[in-house]
Amino acid sequence: MRTEDPSSLRIVDLWTFRSIKSNKRYIVEIEHFSNNFFGIKFYWKGVANSKKRYSFLTNDNEPRTIVICHVFK
């Protein structure tokens, strides 16, 4: 899903995937700003409504696998 905010020149793409190791579903937010700057944030779907969703630790020890295998495909 893509949203565009003309006031900040920001485009946000939302992606989801399921972890092979823990079988948890993750949501990835990729923010693309007008000067070709990208921000990549991800969180576990179980804490999607929390204000602290980006700092929640799942203790699955798989962030490297998440970033390498799913975001940069």
CHARMM-style PDB file with segment names, atoms N, HN, CA, C and O in Angstrom:
ATOM      1  N   MET     1       0.838  -1.162   0.000  1.00  0.00      PROA
ATOM      2  CA  MET     1       0.000   0.000   0.000  1.00  0.00      PROA
ATOM      3  C   MET     1       0.892   1.236   0.000  1.00  0.00      PROA
ATOM      4  O   MET     1       1.916   1.255   0.683  1.00  0.00      PROA
ATOM      5  N   ARG     2       0.524   2.257  -0.746  1.00  0.00      PROA
ATOM      6  HN  ARG     2      -0.307   2.242  -1.301  1.00  0.00      PROA
ATOM      7  CA  ARG     2       1.333   3.463  -0.843  1.00  0.00      PROA
ATOM      8  C   ARG     2       0.503   4.678  -0.456  1.00  0.00      PROA
ATOM      9  O   ARG     2      -0.645   4.820  -0.874  1.00  0.00      PROA
ATOM     10  N   THR     3       1.100   5.553   0.350  1.00  0.00      PROA
ATOM     11  HN  THR     3       2.033   5.438   0.690  1.00  0.00      PROA
ATOM     12  CA  THR     3       0.465   6.827   0.674  1.00  0.00      PROA
ATOM     13  C   THR     3       1.440   7.946   0.339  1.00  0.00      PROA
ATOM     14  O   THR     3       2.652   7.788   0.486  1.00  0.00      PROA
ATOM     15  N   GLU     4       0.912   9.067  -0.109  1.00  0.00      PROA
ATOM     16  HN  GLU     4      -0.072   9.195  -0.229  1.00  0.00      PROA
ATOM     17  CA  GLU     4       1.745  10.217  -0.457  1.00  0.00      PROA
ATOM     18  C   GLU     4       1.294  11.426   0.345  1.00  0.00      PROA
ATOM     19  O   GLU     4       0.098  11.694   0.461  1.00  0.00      PROA
ATOM     20  N   ASP     5       2.251  12.149   0.896  1.00  0.00      PROA
ATOM     21  HN  ASP     5       3.223  11.931   0.802  1.00  0.00      PROA
ATOM     22  CA  ASP     5       1.978  13.365   1.662  1.00  0.00      PROA
ATOM     23  C   ASP     5       2.621  14.540   0.937  1.00  0.00      PROA
ATOM     24  O   ASP     5       3.825  14.754   1.077  1.00  0.00      PROA
ATOM     25  N   PRO     6       1.845  15.317   0.156  1.00  0.00      PROA
ATOM     26  CA  PRO     6       2.429  16.413  -0.629  1.00  0.00      PROA
ATOM     27  C   PRO     6       3.082  17.501   0.209  1.00  0.00      PROA
ATOM     28  O   PRO     6       3.998  18.172  -0.268  1.00  0.00      PROA
ATOM     29  N   SER     7       2.636  17.694   1.444  1.00  0.00      PROA
ATOM     30  HN  SER     7       1.892  17.149   1.832  1.00  0.00      PROA
ATOM     31  CA  SER     7       3.205  18.764   2.266  1.00  0.00      PROA
ATOM     32  C   SER     7       4.638  18.465   2.692  1.00  0.00      PROA
ATOM     33  O   SER     7       5.435  19.390   2.849  1.00  0.00      PROA
ATOM     34  N   SER     8       4.981  17.201   2.882  1.00  0.00      PROA
ATOM     35  HN  SER     8       4.333  16.449   2.755  1.00  0.00      PROA
ATOM     36  CA  SER     8       6.343  16.846   3.293  1.00  0.00      PROA
ATOM     37  C   SER     8       7.121  16.162   2.178  1.00  0.00      PROA
ATOM     38  O   SER     8       8.270  15.771   2.381  1.00  0.00      PROA
ATOM     39  N   LEU     9       6.515  16.010   1.001  1.00  0.00      PROA
ATOM     40  HN  LEU     9       5.582  16.328   0.835  1.00  0.00      PROA
ATOM     41  CA  LEU     9       7.151  15.341  -0.128  1.00  0.00      PROA
ATOM     42  C   LEU     9       7.624  13.944   0.273  1.00  0.00      PROA
ATOM     43  O   LEU     9       8.758  13.554  -0.005  1.00  0.00      PROA
ATOM     44  N   ARG    10       6.745  13.207   0.925  1.00  0.00      PROA
ATOM     45  HN  ARG    10       5.824  13.524   1.151  1.00  0.00      PROA
ATOM     46  CA  ARG    10       7.081  11.896   1.462  1.00  0.00      PROA
ATOM     47  C   ARG    10       6.124  10.847   0.897  1.00  0.00      PROA
ATOM     48  O   ARG    10       4.914  11.065   0.837  1.00  0.00      PROA
ATOM     49  N   ILE    11       6.676   9.718   0.489  1.00  0.00      PROA
ATOM     50  HN  ILE    11       7.659   9.541   0.538  1.00  0.00      PROA
ATOM     51  CA  ILE    11       5.882   8.572   0.033  1.00  0.00      PROA
ATOM     52  C   ILE    11       6.163   7.426   0.989  1.00  0.00      PROA
ATOM     53  O   ILE    11       7.322   7.151   1.300  1.00  0.00      PROA
ATOM     54  N   VAL    12       5.119   6.755   1.459  1.00  0.00      PROA
ATOM     55  HN  VAL    12       4.178   6.978   1.206  1.00  0.00      PROA
ATOM     56  CA  VAL    12       5.287   5.626   2.380  1.00  0.00      PROA
ATOM     57  C   VAL    12       4.727   4.372   1.723  1.00  0.00      PROA
ATOM     58  O   VAL    12       3.563   4.336   1.325  1.00  0.00      PROA
ATOM     59  N   ASP    13       5.561   3.348   1.613  1.00  0.00      PROA
ATOM     60  HN  ASP    13       6.507   3.378   1.936  1.00  0.00      PROA
ATOM     61  CA  ASP    13       5.139   2.038   1.129  1.00  0.00      PROA
ATOM     62  C   ASP    13       5.053   1.091   2.316  1.00  0.00      PROA
ATOM     63  O   ASP    13       5.952   1.067   3.157  1.00  0.00      PROA
ATOM     64  N   LEU    14       3.984   0.313   2.391  1.00  0.00      PROA
ATOM     65  HN  LEU    14       3.254   0.332   1.708  1.00  0.00      PROA
ATOM     66  CA  LEU    14       3.819  -0.682   3.450  1.00  0.00      PROA
ATOM     67  C   LEU    14       3.919  -2.078   2.844  1.00  0.00      PROA
ATOM     68  O   LEU    14       3.281  -2.371   1.833  1.00  0.00      PROA
ATOM     69  N   TRP    15       4.708  -2.920   3.456  1.00  0.00      PROA
ATOM     70  HN  TRP    15       5.226  -2.682   4.278  1.00  0.00      PROA
ATOM     71  CA  TRP    15       4.880  -4.309   3.040  1.00  0.00      PROA
ATOM     72  C   TRP    15       4.702  -5.197   4.257  1.00  0.00      PROA
ATOM     73  O   TRP    15       4.938  -4.760   5.384  1.00  0.00      PROA
ATOM     74  N   THR    16       4.296  -6.422   4.048  1.00  0.00      PROA
ATOM     75  HN  THR    16       4.105  -6.777   3.133  1.00  0.00      PROA
ATOM     76  CA  THR    16       4.228  -7.390   5.140  1.00  0.00      PROA
ATOM     77  C   THR    16       4.930  -8.666   4.715  1.00  0.00      PROA
ATOM     78  O   THR    16       5.004  -8.980   3.527  1.00  0.00      PROA
ATOM     79  N   PHE    17       5.436  -9.386   5.679  1.00  0.00      PROA
ATOM     80  HN  PHE    17       5.375  -9.131   6.644  1.00  0.00      PROA
ATOM     81  CA  PHE    17       6.028 -10.692   5.419  1.00  0.00      PROA
ATOM     82  C   PHE    17       5.958 -11.520   6.687  1.00  0.00      PROA
ATOM     83  O   PHE    17       5.776 -10.984   7.781  1.00  0.00      PROA
ATOM     84  N   ARG    18       6.103 -12.814   6.539  1.00  0.00      PROA
ATOM     85  HN  ARG    18       6.251 -13.248   5.650  1.00  0.00      PROA
ATOM     86  CA  ARG    18       6.097 -13.738   7.667  1.00  0.00      PROA
ATOM     87  C   ARG    18       7.504 -14.285   7.855  1.00  0.00      PROA
ATOM     88  O   ARG    18       8.142 -14.718   6.896  1.00  0.00      PROA
ATOM     89  N   SER    19       7.981 -14.263   9.087  1.00  0.00      PROA
ATOM     90  HN  SER    19       7.462 -13.911   9.866  1.00  0.00      PROA
ATOM     91  CA  SER    19       9.304 -14.771   9.416  1.00  0.00      PROA
ATOM     92  C   SER    19       9.342 -16.293   9.269  1.00  0.00      PROA
ATOM     93  O   SER    19       8.425 -16.991   9.701  1.00  0.00      PROA
ATOM     94  N   ILE    20      10.395 -16.787   8.666  1.00  0.00      PROA
ATOM     95  HN  ILE    20      11.141 -16.220   8.315  1.00  0.00      PROA
ATOM     96  CA  ILE    20      10.565 -18.237   8.518  1.00  0.00      PROA
ATOM     97  C   ILE    20      10.904 -18.869   9.864  1.00  0.00      PROA
ATOM     98  O   ILE    20      10.456 -19.973  10.170  1.00  0.00      PROA
ATOM     99  N   LYS    21      11.695 -18.164  10.660  1.00  0.00      PROA
ATOM    100  HN  LYS    21      12.060 -17.266  10.411  1.00  0.00      PROA
ATOM    101  CA  LYS    21      12.165 -18.716  11.938  1.00  0.00      PROA
ATOM    102  C   LYS    21      11.064 -18.745  13.000  1.00  0.00      PROA
ATOM    103  O   LYS    21      10.843 -19.781  13.626  1.00  0.00      PROA
ATOM    104  N   SER    22      10.375 -17.625  13.209  1.00  0.00      PROA
ATOM    105  HN  SER    22      10.555 -16.784  12.701  1.00  0.00      PROA
ATOM    106  CA  SER    22       9.407 -17.533  14.303  1.00  0.00      PROA
ATOM    107  C   SER    22       7.953 -17.606  13.847  1.00  0.00      PROA
ATOM    108  O   SER    22       7.048 -17.713  14.675  1.00  0.00      PROA
ATOM    109  N   ASN    23       7.724 -17.550  12.541  1.00  0.00      PROA
ATOM    110  HN  ASN    23       8.459 -17.464  11.868  1.00  0.00      PROA
ATOM    111  CA  ASN    23       6.380 -17.572  11.955  1.00  0.00      PROA
ATOM    112  C   ASN    23       5.550 -16.347  12.346  1.00  0.00      PROA
ATOM    113  O   ASN    23       4.322 -16.383  12.273  1.00  0.00      PROA
ATOM    114  N   LYS    24       6.210 -15.268  12.757  1.00  0.00      PROA
ATOM    115  HN  LYS    24       7.208 -15.239  12.816  1.00  0.00      PROA
ATOM    116  CA  LYS    24       5.518 -14.026  13.095  1.00  0.00      PROA
ATOM    117  C   LYS    24       5.403 -13.152  11.854  1.00  0.00      PROA
ATOM    118  O   LYS    24       6.279 -13.171  10.988  1.00  0.00      PROA
ATOM    119  N   ARG    25       4.323 -12.389  11.772  1.00  0.00      PROA
ATOM    120  HN  ARG    25       3.612 -12.373  12.476  1.00  0.00      PROA
ATOM    121  CA  ARG    25       4.138 -11.467  10.658  1.00  0.00      PROA
ATOM    122  C   ARG    25       4.694 -10.101  11.053  1.00  0.00      PROA
ATOM    123  O   ARG    25       4.430  -9.601  12.147  1.00  0.00      PROA
ATOM    124  N   TYR    26       5.462  -9.511  10.149  1.00  0.00      PROA
ATOM    125  HN  TYR    26       5.676  -9.917   9.261  1.00  0.00      PROA
ATOM    126  CA  TYR    26       6.067  -8.206  10.357  1.00  0.00      PROA
ATOM    127  C   TYR    26       5.530  -7.227   9.328  1.00  0.00      PROA
ATOM    128  O   TYR    26       5.168  -7.616   8.217  1.00  0.00      PROA
ATOM    129  N   ILE    27       5.480  -5.960   9.700  1.00  0.00      PROA
ATOM    130  HN  ILE    27       5.773  -5.644  10.602  1.00  0.00      PROA
ATOM    131  CA  ILE    27       5.089  -4.880   8.808  1.00  0.00      PROA
ATOM    132  C   ILE    27       6.315  -4.001   8.588  1.00  0.00      PROA
ATOM    133  O   ILE    27       6.985  -3.601   9.540  1.00  0.00      PROA
ATOM    134  N   VAL    28       6.599  -3.710   7.333  1.00  0.00      PROA
ATOM    135  HN  VAL    28       6.055  -4.035   6.560  1.00  0.00      PROA
ATOM    136  CA  VAL    28       7.751  -2.878   6.974  1.00  0.00      PROA
ATOM    137  C   VAL    28       7.220  -1.585   6.383  1.00  0.00      PROA
ATOM    138  O   VAL    28       6.392  -1.610   5.473  1.00  0.00      PROA
ATOM    139  N   GLU    29       7.695  -0.450   6.897  1.00  0.00      PROA
ATOM    140  HN  GLU    29       8.368  -0.430   7.637  1.00  0.00      PROA
ATOM    141  CA  GLU    29       7.351   0.864   6.361  1.00  0.00      PROA
ATOM    142  C   GLU    29       8.601   1.438   5.699  1.00  0.00      PROA
ATOM    143  O   GLU    29       9.634   1.616   6.344  1.00  0.00      PROA
ATOM    144  N   ILE    30       8.492   1.721   4.420  1.00  0.00      PROA
ATOM    145  HN  ILE    30       7.653   1.576   3.896  1.00  0.00      PROA
ATOM    146  CA  ILE    30       9.606   2.321   3.686  1.00  0.00      PROA
ATOM    147  C   ILE    30       9.186   3.741   3.322  1.00  0.00      PROA
ATOM    148  O   ILE    30       8.254   3.948   2.545  1.00  0.00      PROA
ATOM    149  N   GLU    31       9.894   4.718   3.899  1.00  0.00      PROA
ATOM    150  HN  GLU    31      10.652   4.550   4.530  1.00  0.00      PROA
ATOM    151  CA  GLU    31       9.601   6.126   3.641  1.00  0.00      PROA
ATOM    152  C   GLU    31      10.584   6.645   2.597  1.00  0.00      PROA
ATOM    153  O   GLU    31      11.798   6.530   2.765  1.00  0.00      PROA
ATOM    154  N   HSD    32      10.058   7.211   1.529  1.00  0.00      PROA
ATOM    155  HN  HSD    32       9.072   7.304   1.393  1.00  0.00      PROA
ATOM    156  CA  HSD    32      10.885   7.771   0.465  1.00  0.00      PROA
ATOM    157  C   HSD    32      10.627   9.272   0.408  1.00  0.00      PROA
ATOM    158  O   HSD    32       9.513   9.715   0.130  1.00  0.00      PROA
ATOM    159  N   PHE    33      11.672  10.040   0.674  1.00  0.00      PROA
ATOM    160  HN  PHE    33      12.577   9.680   0.900  1.00  0.00      PROA
ATOM    161  CA  PHE    33      11.563  11.486   0.642  1.00  0.00      PROA
ATOM    162  C   PHE    33      12.050  12.011  -0.704  1.00  0.00      PROA
ATOM    163  O   PHE    33      12.711  11.285  -1.448  1.00  0.00      PROA
ATOM    164  N   SER    34      11.733  13.261  -1.023  1.00  0.00      PROA
ATOM    165  HN  SER    34      11.197  13.851  -0.419  1.00  0.00      PROA
ATOM    166  CA  SER    34      12.010  13.821  -2.345  1.00  0.00      PROA
ATOM    167  C   SER    34      13.495  13.867  -2.700  1.00  0.00      PROA
ATOM    168  O   SER    34      13.829  13.867  -3.884  1.00  0.00      PROA
ATOM    169  N   ASN    35      14.380  13.905  -1.736  1.00  0.00      PROA
ATOM    170  HN  ASN    35      14.109  13.905  -0.774  1.00  0.00      PROA
ATOM    171  CA  ASN    35      15.812  13.983  -2.022  1.00  0.00      PROA
ATOM    172  C   ASN    35      16.472  12.602  -2.051  1.00  0.00      PROA
ATOM    173  O   ASN    35      17.662  12.477  -1.763  1.00  0.00      PROA
ATOM    174  N   ASN    36      15.702  11.567  -2.398  1.00  0.00      PROA
ATOM    175  HN  ASN    36      14.735  11.668  -2.632  1.00  0.00      PROA
ATOM    176  CA  ASN    36      16.175  10.181  -2.491  1.00  0.00      PROA
ATOM    177  C   ASN    36      16.746   9.655  -1.180  1.00  0.00      PROA
ATOM    178  O   ASN    36      17.706   8.885  -1.171  1.00  0.00      PROA
ATOM    179  N   PHE    37      16.154  10.075  -0.094  1.00  0.00      PROA
ATOM    180  HN  PHE    37      15.375  10.701  -0.101  1.00  0.00      PROA
ATOM    181  CA  PHE    37      16.486   9.533   1.223  1.00  0.00      PROA
ATOM    182  C   PHE    37      15.412   8.511   1.582  1.00  0.00      PROA
ATOM    183  O   PHE    37      14.219   8.786   1.457  1.00  0.00      PROA
ATOM    184  N   PHE    38      15.839   7.328   2.030  1.00  0.00      PROA
ATOM    185  HN  PHE    38      16.809   7.104   2.131  1.00  0.00      PROA
ATOM    186  CA  PHE    38      14.915   6.269   2.394  1.00  0.00      PROA
ATOM    187  C   PHE    38      15.041   5.960   3.878  1.00  0.00      PROA
ATOM    188  O   PHE    38      16.146   5.871   4.413  1.00  0.00      PROA
ATOM    189  N   GLY    39      13.910   5.798   4.530  1.00  0.00      PROA
ATOM    190  HN  GLY    39      13.012   5.871   4.096  1.00  0.00      PROA
ATOM    191  CA  GLY    39      13.875   5.353   5.922  1.00  0.00      PROA
ATOM    192  C   GLY    39      13.133   4.025   5.968  1.00  0.00      PROA
ATOM    193  O   GLY    39      12.021   3.911   5.452  1.00  0.00      PROA
ATOM    194  N   ILE    40      13.743   3.029   6.582  1.00  0.00      PROA
ATOM    195  HN  ILE    40      14.646   3.122   7.001  1.00  0.00      PROA
ATOM    196  CA  ILE    40      13.141   1.700   6.657  1.00  0.00      PROA
ATOM    197  C   ILE    40      12.876   1.374   8.119  1.00  0.00      PROA
ATOM    198  O   ILE    40      13.794   1.368   8.939  1.00  0.00      PROA
ATOM    199  N   LYS    41      11.604   1.102   8.442  1.00  0.00      PROA
ATOM    200  HN  LYS    41      10.858   1.107   7.776  1.00  0.00      PROA
ATOM    201  CA  LYS    41      11.202   0.762   9.796  1.00  0.00      PROA
ATOM    202  C   LYS    41      10.363  -0.503   9.737  1.00  0.00      PROA
ATOM    203  O   LYS    41       9.567  -0.686   8.816  1.00  0.00      PROA
ATOM    204  N   PHE    42      10.542  -1.369  10.718  1.00  0.00      PROA
ATOM    205  HN  PHE    42      11.189  -1.220  11.466  1.00  0.00      PROA
ATOM    206  CA  PHE    42       9.699  -2.562  10.743  1.00  0.00      PROA
ATOM    207  C   PHE    42       9.320  -2.893  12.174  1.00  0.00      PROA
ATOM    208  O   PHE    42      10.018  -2.530  13.121  1.00  0.00      PROA
ATOM    209  N   TYR    43       8.198  -3.591  12.313  1.00  0.00      PROA
ATOM    210  HN  TYR    43       7.631  -3.886  11.544  1.00  0.00      PROA
ATOM    211  CA  TYR    43       7.712  -3.977  13.632  1.00  0.00      PROA
ATOM    212  C   TYR    43       6.852  -5.218  13.502  1.00  0.00      PROA
ATOM    213  O   TYR    43       6.340  -5.536  12.428  1.00  0.00      PROA
ATOM    214  N   TRP    44       6.706  -5.908  14.616  1.00  0.00      PROA
ATOM    215  HN  TRP    44       7.121  -5.650  15.489  1.00  0.00      PROA
ATOM    216  CA  TRP    44       5.886  -7.109  14.694  1.00  0.00      PROA
ATOM    217  C   TRP    44       4.423  -6.698  14.659  1.00  0.00      PROA
ATOM    218  O   TRP    44       4.028  -5.752  15.342  1.00  0.00      PROA
ATOM    219  N   LYS    45       3.619  -7.395  13.875  1.00  0.00      PROA
ATOM    220  HN  LYS    45       3.939  -8.163  13.321  1.00  0.00      PROA
ATOM    221  CA  LYS    45       2.214  -7.045  13.711  1.00  0.00      PROA
ATOM    222  C   LYS    45       1.446  -7.085  15.039  1.00  0.00      PROA
ATOM    223  O   LYS    45       0.454  -6.373  15.194  1.00  0.00      PROA
ATOM    224  N   GLY    46       1.885  -7.893  15.980  1.00  0.00      PROA
ATOM    225  HN  GLY    46       2.692  -8.471  15.854  1.00  0.00      PROA
ATOM    226  CA  GLY    46       1.215  -8.008  17.271  1.00  0.00      PROA
ATOM    227  C   GLY    46       1.228  -6.730  18.093  1.00  0.00      PROA
ATOM    228  O   GLY    46       0.436  -6.588  19.024  1.00  0.00      PROA
ATOM    229  N   VAL    47       2.118  -5.795  17.761  1.00  0.00      PROA
ATOM    230  HN  VAL    47       2.762  -5.910  17.005  1.00  0.00      PROA
ATOM    231  CA  VAL    47       2.200  -4.524  18.491  1.00  0.00      PROA
ATOM    232  C   VAL    47       1.930  -3.337  17.559  1.00  0.00      PROA
ATOM    233  O   VAL    47       2.386  -2.225  17.824  1.00  0.00      PROA
ATOM    234  N   ALA    48       1.200  -3.567  16.486  1.00  0.00      PROA
ATOM    235  HN  ALA    48       0.829  -4.470  16.271  1.00  0.00      PROA
ATOM    236  CA  ALA    48       0.969  -2.539  15.472  1.00  0.00      PROA
ATOM    237  C   ALA    48       0.249  -1.312  16.021  1.00  0.00      PROA
ATOM    238  O   ALA    48       0.468  -0.212  15.514  1.00  0.00      PROA
ATOM    239  N   ASN    49      -0.585  -1.455  17.019  1.00  0.00      PROA
ATOM    240  HN  ASN    49      -0.762  -2.348  17.431  1.00  0.00      PROA
ATOM    241  CA  ASN    49      -1.337  -0.322  17.560  1.00  0.00      PROA
ATOM    242  C   ASN    49      -0.619   0.400  18.697  1.00  0.00      PROA
ATOM    243  O   ASN    49      -1.130   1.392  19.215  1.00  0.00      PROA
ATOM    244  N   SER    50       0.546  -0.079  19.085  1.00  0.00      PROA
ATOM    245  HN  SER    50       0.961  -0.885  18.664  1.00  0.00      PROA
ATOM    246  CA  SER    50       1.302   0.527  20.178  1.00  0.00      PROA
ATOM    247  C   SER    50       2.087   1.739  19.681  1.00  0.00      PROA
ATOM    248  O   SER    50       2.593   1.739  18.559  1.00  0.00      PROA
ATOM    249  N   LYS    51       2.187   2.767  20.516  1.00  0.00      PROA
ATOM    250  HN  LYS    51       1.776   2.767  21.428  1.00  0.00      PROA
ATOM    251  CA  LYS    51       3.003   3.932  20.172  1.00  0.00      PROA
ATOM    252  C   LYS    51       4.491   3.590  20.198  1.00  0.00      PROA
ATOM    253  O   LYS    51       5.295   4.279  19.570  1.00  0.00      PROA
ATOM    254  N   LYS    52       4.860   2.538  20.915  1.00  0.00      PROA
ATOM    255  HN  LYS    52       4.207   1.979  21.425  1.00  0.00      PROA
ATOM    256  CA  LYS    52       6.263   2.132  21.029  1.00  0.00      PROA
ATOM    257  C   LYS    52       6.576   0.916  20.148  1.00  0.00      PROA
ATOM    258  O   LYS    52       7.483   0.146  20.462  1.00  0.00      PROA
ATOM    259  N   ARG    53       5.843   0.741  19.063  1.00  0.00      PROA
ATOM    260  HN  ARG    53       5.106   1.367  18.808  1.00  0.00      PROA
ATOM    261  CA  ARG    53       5.988  -0.460  18.233  1.00  0.00      PROA
ATOM    262  C   ARG    53       7.377  -0.612  17.623  1.00  0.00      PROA
ATOM    263  O   ARG    53       7.807  -1.736  17.364  1.00  0.00      PROA
ATOM    264  N   TYR    54       8.091   0.491  17.385  1.00  0.00      PROA
ATOM    265  HN  TYR    54       7.741   1.404  17.595  1.00  0.00      PROA
ATOM    266  CA  TYR    54       9.418   0.392  16.778  1.00  0.00      PROA
ATOM    267  C   TYR    54      10.497   0.010  17.783  1.00  0.00      PROA
ATOM    268  O   TYR    54      11.588  -0.393  17.379  1.00  0.00      PROA
ATOM    269  N   SER    55      10.230   0.121  19.058  1.00  0.00      PROA
ATOM    270  HN  SER    55       9.344   0.448  19.387  1.00  0.00      PROA
ATOM    271  CA  SER    55      11.227  -0.221  20.065  1.00  0.00      PROA
ATOM    272  C   SER    55      10.896  -1.512  20.810  1.00  0.00      PROA
ATOM    273  O   SER    55      11.625  -1.906  21.720  1.00  0.00      PROA
ATOM    274  N   PHE    56       9.809  -2.166  20.433  1.00  0.00      PROA
ATOM    275  HN  PHE    56       9.216  -1.846  19.694  1.00  0.00      PROA
ATOM    276  CA  PHE    56       9.418  -3.418  21.088  1.00  0.00      PROA
ATOM    277  C   PHE    56      10.368  -4.535  20.677  1.00  0.00      PROA
ATOM    278  O   PHE    56      10.625  -4.720  19.487  1.00  0.00      PROA
ATOM    279  N   LEU    57      10.892  -5.282  21.642  1.00  0.00      PROA
ATOM    280  HN  LEU    57      10.683  -5.132  22.608  1.00  0.00      PROA
ATOM    281  CA  LEU    57      11.813  -6.383  21.364  1.00  0.00      PROA
ATOM    282  C   LEU    57      11.061  -7.709  21.377  1.00  0.00      PROA
ATOM    283  O   LEU    57      10.340  -8.009  22.328  1.00  0.00      PROA
ATOM    284  N   THR    58      11.229  -8.497  20.329  1.00  0.00      PROA
ATOM    285  HN  THR    58      11.814  -8.254  19.555  1.00  0.00      PROA
ATOM    286  CA  THR    58      10.572  -9.803  20.260  1.00  0.00      PROA
ATOM    287  C   THR    58      11.463 -10.916  20.804  1.00  0.00      PROA
ATOM    288  O   THR    58      10.986 -12.021  21.061  1.00  0.00      PROA
ATOM    289  N   ASN    59      12.753 -10.633  20.982  1.00  0.00      PROA
ATOM    290  HN  ASN    59      13.140  -9.735  20.774  1.00  0.00      PROA
ATOM    291  CA  ASN    59      13.741 -11.619  21.445  1.00  0.00      PROA
ATOM    292  C   ASN    59      13.823 -12.831  20.523  1.00  0.00      PROA
ATOM    293  O   ASN    59      14.156 -13.930  20.968  1.00  0.00      PROA
ATOM    294  N   ASP    60      13.523 -12.635  19.241  1.00  0.00      PROA
ATOM    295  HN  ASP    60      13.253 -11.743  18.879  1.00  0.00      PROA
ATOM    296  CA  ASP    60      13.684 -13.698  18.255  1.00  0.00      PROA
ATOM    297  C   ASP    60      15.092 -13.729  17.689  1.00  0.00      PROA
ATOM    298  O   ASP    60      15.478 -14.705  17.046  1.00  0.00      PROA
ATOM    299  N   ASN    61      15.864 -12.678  17.916  1.00  0.00      PROA
ATOM    300  HN  ASN    61      15.550 -11.885  18.438  1.00  0.00      PROA
ATOM    301  CA  ASN    61      17.247 -12.570  17.433  1.00  0.00      PROA
ATOM    302  C   ASN    61      17.350 -12.778  15.934  1.00  0.00      PROA
ATOM    303  O   ASN    61      18.222 -13.505  15.458  1.00  0.00      PROA
ATOM    304  N   GLU    62      16.449 -12.133  15.186  1.00  0.00      PROA
ATOM    305  HN  GLU    62      15.741 -11.542  15.573  1.00  0.00      PROA
ATOM    306  CA  GLU    62      16.491 -12.275  13.739  1.00  0.00      PROA
ATOM    307  C   GLU    62      16.404 -10.970  12.954  1.00  0.00      PROA
ATOM    308  O   GLU    62      16.013 -11.024  11.788  1.00  0.00      PROA
ATOM    309  N   PRO    63      16.740  -9.800  13.504  1.00  0.00      PROA
ATOM    310  CA  PRO    63      16.611  -8.579  12.701  1.00  0.00      PROA
ATOM    311  C   PRO    63      17.517  -8.568  11.475  1.00  0.00      PROA
ATOM    312  O   PRO    63      17.130  -8.047  10.429  1.00  0.00      PROA
ATOM    313  N   ARG    64      18.705  -9.129  11.585  1.00  0.00      PROA
ATOM    314  HN  ARG    64      19.020  -9.552  12.435  1.00  0.00      PROA
ATOM    315  CA  ARG    64      19.603  -9.172  10.425  1.00  0.00      PROA
ATOM    316  C   ARG    64      18.968  -9.981   9.301  1.00  0.00      PROA
ATOM    317  O   ARG    64      19.030  -9.584   8.137  1.00  0.00      PROA
ATOM    318  N   THR    65      18.367 -11.096   9.639  1.00  0.00      PROA
ATOM    319  HN  THR    65      18.317 -11.418  10.584  1.00  0.00      PROA
ATOM    320  CA  THR    65      17.688 -11.929   8.651  1.00  0.00      PROA
ATOM    321  C   THR    65      16.508 -11.180   8.034  1.00  0.00      PROA
ATOM    322  O   THR    65      16.277 -11.272   6.828  1.00  0.00      PROA
ATOM    323  N   ILE    66      15.773 -10.452   8.839  1.00  0.00      PROA
ATOM    324  HN  ILE    66      15.960 -10.377   9.819  1.00  0.00      PROA
ATOM    325  CA  ILE    66      14.622  -9.697   8.344  1.00  0.00      PROA
ATOM    326  C   ILE    66      15.074  -8.650   7.330  1.00  0.00      PROA
ATOM    327  O   ILE    66      14.500  -8.555   6.245  1.00  0.00      PROA
ATOM    328  N   VAL    67      16.074  -7.880   7.662  1.00  0.00      PROA
ATOM    329  HN  VAL    67      16.541  -7.957   8.543  1.00  0.00      PROA
ATOM    330  CA  VAL    67      16.518  -6.796   6.791  1.00  0.00      PROA
ATOM    331  C   VAL    67      17.147  -7.328   5.514  1.00  0.00      PROA
ATOM    332  O   VAL    67      16.825  -6.852   4.426  1.00  0.00      PROA
ATOM    333  N   ILE    68      18.031  -8.295   5.626  1.00  0.00      PROA
ATOM    334  HN  ILE    68      18.292  -8.681   6.511  1.00  0.00      PROA
ATOM    335  CA  ILE    68      18.737  -8.803   4.451  1.00  0.00      PROA
ATOM    336  C   ILE    68      17.813  -9.580   3.525  1.00  0.00      PROA
ATOM    337  O   ILE    68      17.831  -9.356   2.315  1.00  0.00      PROA
ATOM    338  N   CYS    69      17.019 -10.476   4.056  1.00  0.00      PROA
ATOM    339  HN  CYS    69      17.004 -10.658   5.039  1.00  0.00      PROA
ATOM    340  CA  CYS    69      16.220 -11.370   3.216  1.00  0.00      PROA
ATOM    341  C   CYS    69      14.951 -10.758   2.687  1.00  0.00      PROA
ATOM    342  O   CYS    69      14.512 -11.128   1.598  1.00  0.00      PROA
ATOM    343  N   HSD    70      14.346  -9.847   3.399  1.00  0.00      PROA
ATOM    344  HN  HSD    70      14.703  -9.547   4.283  1.00  0.00      PROA
ATOM    345  CA  HSD    70      13.025  -9.386   3.025  1.00  0.00      PROA
ATOM    346  C   HSD    70      12.988  -7.954   2.501  1.00  0.00      PROA
ATOM    347  O   HSD    70      12.213  -7.665   1.590  1.00  0.00      PROA
ATOM    348  N   VAL    71      13.774  -7.077   3.029  1.00  0.00      PROA
ATOM    349  HN  VAL    71      14.404  -7.312   3.769  1.00  0.00      PROA
ATOM    350  CA  VAL    71      13.684  -5.684   2.623  1.00  0.00      PROA
ATOM    351  C   VAL    71      14.496  -5.426   1.349  1.00  0.00      PROA
ATOM    352  O   VAL    71      14.058  -4.658   0.493  1.00  0.00      PROA
ATOM    353  N   PHE    72      15.657  -6.047   1.209  1.00  0.00      PROA
ATOM    354  HN  PHE    72      16.013  -6.671   1.904  1.00  0.00      PROA
ATOM    355  CA  PHE    72      16.521  -5.754   0.073  1.00  0.00      PROA
ATOM    356  C   PHE    72      16.429  -6.778  -1.039  1.00  0.00      PROA
ATOM    357  O   PHE    72      17.409  -6.986  -1.755  1.00  0.00      PROA
ATOM    358  N   LYS    73      15.298  -7.418  -1.206  1.00  0.00      PROA
ATOM    359  HN  LYS    73      14.502  -7.249  -0.625  1.00  0.00      PROA
ATOM    360  CA  LYS    73      15.136  -8.390  -2.299  1.00  0.00      PROA
ATOM    361  C   LYS    73      15.041  -7.690  -3.609  1.00  0.00      PROA
ATOM    362  OT1 LYS    73      14.902  -8.337  -4.647  1.00  0.00      PROA
TER     363      LYS     73
END
